[in-house]
């Protein structure tokens, strides 16, 4: 059986779970909460599975695959079946991949920035300093490490947070315009593109930021439509969020500054 290393609230793992649940693929869960700096719970060979030491990672037929966007395309190709999550028309397939490129071009980094500035920095301050030091010593992604250090120190005053909100506003405006002419992000069928991006709306929503896009009706309706899918409940809601209360509280406190960044974008 396929094994997934993941934890509840990571957007990358959420998109993998969404794909697994949409396609009804049986899987085994192994929780590895790297966001809390708990690297001691990693399997001894985890850095062989994923040199970055991050989740999600799947193991399928003794093959270890990291990187959520690679994983969901693998699942679609490997397991097939219905629903088909890749468009059949070449032009729609190209559109799907153009959307998904934006994730590696900055959106996922922006998403992490928001999480560290609003929540993770407070969690890390309560942890054993030696444990956090070890966490960052093991972290292979130098950009991620540098960004975290800035965001932990500066919190909501971080210049990277303002940049993150600019990134998201630009993305959401583009999505809203596209969804005014199309049912889904890659034409007329739900696809890996929709799965890839809805997790970011969920993430910002968990920080009480949904009012930011209240006027983007096409985007908000798309979000609501996906939330009603049975796979969404299984992949997102049923796993919960151990930081939910802190996310909501910190999000409300930070909202005036976040709104200021959003309005300036």
C-alpha positions in Angstrom: 0.0 0.0 0.0 1.1 3.5 -0.8 2.6 5.4 2.3 2.3 9.1 2.8 4.6 11.1 5.1 2.6 14.2 6.0 1.0 16.3 8.7 -2.4 18.0 9.1 -2.0 21.6 8.0 0.8 21.7 5.4 -0.6 22.9 2.1 1.7 20.7 0.1 0.5 17.6 2.0 -3.1 18.7 1.7 -3.0 18.8 -2.1 -1.6 15.2 -2.1 -4.3 14.0 0.2 -6.9 15.7 -2.0 -5.6 13.9 -5.0 -5.5 10.5 -3.1 -9.1 11.0 -1.9 -10.5 12.2 -5.3 -9.1 9.0 -6.9 -10.0 6.8 -3.9 -6.4 5.4 -3.7 -5.8 3.5 -0.5 -2.9 4.9 1.5 -1.1 4.6 4.9 -0.5 7.6 7.0 2.8 8.5 8.8 2.7 11.8 10.6 5.9 13.9 10.5 5.3 17.4 11.8 8.4 19.1 10.6 6.7 22.6 11.0 7.1 22.2 14.8 10.8 21.4 14.5 10.2 17.8 15.6 12.8 16.3 13.4 13.5 13.5 16.0 10.3 11.8 14.8 11.7 11.5 11.3 12.6 8.0 10.1 16.3 7.4 10.1 16.5 7.2 6.3 14.2 10.2 5.7 16.9 12.4 4.3 17.6 9.6 1.8 13.9 9.7 0.8 13.9 13.5 0.6 17.2 15.4 0.9 15.3 18.5 2.0 13.8 16.7 4.9 10.4 18.0 4.2 6.9 16.5 3.7 5.1 15.3 1.8 6.9 12.2 0.6 5.2 9.1 -0.7 6.6 5.6 -1.0 4.9 3.5 -3.6 6.3 0.1 -4.8 9.5 0.9 -2.9 9.8 4.2 -4.9 10.2 7.3 -2.7 8.9 10.5 -4.3 9.1 14.0 -2.7 7.6 17.3 -3.9 3.8 17.6 -3.9 3.4 18.7 -7.5 5.5 15.8 -8.8 3.5 13.4 -6.5 0.1 14.4 -7.7 1.1 14.1 -11.4 2.6 10.7 -10.6 -0.6 9.6 -8.9 -2.7 10.6 -11.9 -0.4 8.8 -14.3 0.2 5.7 -12.1 -3.3 5.0 -11.0 -5.5 6.5 -13.8 -9.2 5.8 -13.3 -11.8 8.4 -12.5 -12.1 11.2 -12.0 -9.4 12.1 -14.5 -7.5 15.1 -13.1 -5.5 16.0 -16.1 -7.3 17.6 -19.1 -7.4 15.7 -22.4 -7.2 18.7 -24.6 -3.6 19.9 -25.2 -4.5 23.6 -24.7 -6.2 22.8 -21.3 -3.2 20.7 -20.3 -0.9 23.6 -21.1 -3.1 25.9 -19.1 -3.0 23.6 -16.1 0.8 23.4 -16.1 1.1 27.2 -16.6 -0.9 27.7 -13.4 1.1 25.1 -11.5 4.4 26.7 -12.5 3.4 29.7 -10.4 3.7 27.6 -7.2 7.4 27.0 -7.7 7.9 30.5 -9.0 7.0 32.1 -5.6 3.6 31.3 -4.3 4.6 28.5 -2.1 7.4 30.5 -0.6 4.9 33.3 0.0 2.6 30.9 1.7 5.3 29.8 4.1 6.3 33.4 4.9 2.7 34.0 6.1 2.8 30.9 8.3 6.1 31.7 9.9 5.4 35.4 10.5 2.0 34.8 12.0 2.3 31.4 13.8 5.5 29.4 13.6 7.7 32.1 15.1 5.6 32.0 18.3 5.7 28.2 18.4 9.5 28.2 18.0 10.0 30.6 20.8 8.3 28.2 23.2 10.4 25.2 22.0 13.8 24.1 23.3 16.3 26.4 21.5 18.6 23.5 21.0 15.8 21.6 19.2 15.1 24.5 16.9 18.8 25.0 16.2 19.1 21.4 15.2 16.0 21.7 13.0 17.6 24.6 11.0 21.0 22.9 11.0 19.4 19.9 9.2 17.4 22.1 6.8 18.9 21.8 3.3 17.0 24.6 1.7 19.2 27.7 2.2 16.6 30.1 0.9 14.0 28.7 3.2 16.4 28.9 6.1 17.3 32.5 5.4 13.7 33.6 4.9 12.7 31.9 8.2 15.4 33.7 10.1 14.1 37.0 8.9 10.5 36.2 9.4 11.0 34.8 12.9 12.9 37.9 14.0 10.6 40.5 12.4 7.2 38.8 12.4 4.4 40.9 10.8 6.9 43.7 10.2 8.9 41.5 7.9 9.4 43.0 4.4 9.0 39.4 3.1 5.4 39.4 4.5 4.5 42.5 2.5 6.0 40.8 -0.6 4.0 37.7 0.1 0.7 39.6 0.2 1.6 41.3 -3.0 2.2 37.9 -4.6 -1.1 36.5 -3.4 -3.1 39.6 -4.4 -1.7 39.4 -7.9 -2.4 35.7 -8.1 -6.0 36.0 -6.8 -6.8 38.8 -9.2 -5.6 36.7 -12.1 -7.5 33.6 -10.9 -10.7 35.7 -10.4 -10.5 37.0 -14.0 -9.8 33.6 -15.5 -12.6 32.0 -13.4 -15.0 34.6 -14.8 -14.7 33.0 -18.2 -14.0 29.3 -17.2 -15.5 26.9 -14.7 -12.2 25.6 -13.5 -8.6 26.6 -13.8 -7.9 24.4 -16.8 -11.1 24.6 -18.8 -14.4 22.9 -18.0 -13.2 20.1 -15.7 -11.8 19.9 -12.2 -8.1 19.2 -12.4 -4.7 19.1 -10.6 -4.5 22.9 -11.1 -7.6 23.4 -8.9 -6.3 20.9 -6.3 -2.9 22.7 -6.3 -4.3 26.2 -5.6 -7.4 25.7 -3.4 -5.1 24.7 -0.5 -3.7 28.3 -0.4 -7.2 29.8 -0.1 -7.8 27.4 2.8 -4.5 28.4 4.4 -5.2 32.1 4.2 -8.8 31.4 5.4 -7.4 29.7 8.4 -5.6 32.9 9.2 -8.9 34.8 9.0 -7.9 36.5 5.8 -10.9 35.6 3.7 -12.3 39.2 3.8 -9.3 40.2 1.7 -10.9 38.6 -1.4 -14.6 39.2 -0.6 -15.0 41.3 -3.8 -13.4 38.6 -6.0 -16.7 36.8 -6.5 -15.5 34.3 -9.1 -12.6 33.2 -7.0 -14.7 32.9 -3.8 -17.4 30.9 -5.6 -14.8 28.5 -7.0 -13.4 28.1 -3.4 -16.9 27.3 -2.0 -17.6 24.8 -4.8 -14.4 22.8 -4.1 -15.1 22.8 -0.4 -18.4 20.9 -1.0 -16.6 18.0 -2.7 -16.5 14.8 -0.5 -12.8 14.5 -1.0 -12.2 17.9 0.4 -13.8 16.9 3.7 -11.7 13.8 3.9 -8.4 15.4 2.9 -8.7 18.7 4.7 -11.4 18.9 7.4 -11.1 15.4 8.8 -7.4 15.9 9.5 -8.0 19.0 11.5 -5.3 21.6 12.4 -3.5 21.4 15.7 -2.7 25.1 15.4 -6.2 26.2 14.4 -6.9 28.4 17.5 -3.5 30.1 17.3 -3.9 30.7 13.6 -7.3 32.3 14.1 -6.1 34.5 17.0 -2.8 35.6 15.4 -4.6 36.2 12.1 -7.1 38.5 13.7 -4.4 40.4 15.5 -2.3 40.7 12.4 -5.2 41.5 10.0 -4.9 45.4 10.1 -1.2 45.1 9.0 -2.1 42.4 6.5 -4.9 44.5 5.0 -2.5 47.4 4.8 0.0 45.3 2.8 -2.9 44.0 0.6 -4.3 47.5 -0.1 -0.9 48.8 -1.1 -0.3 46.0 -3.6 
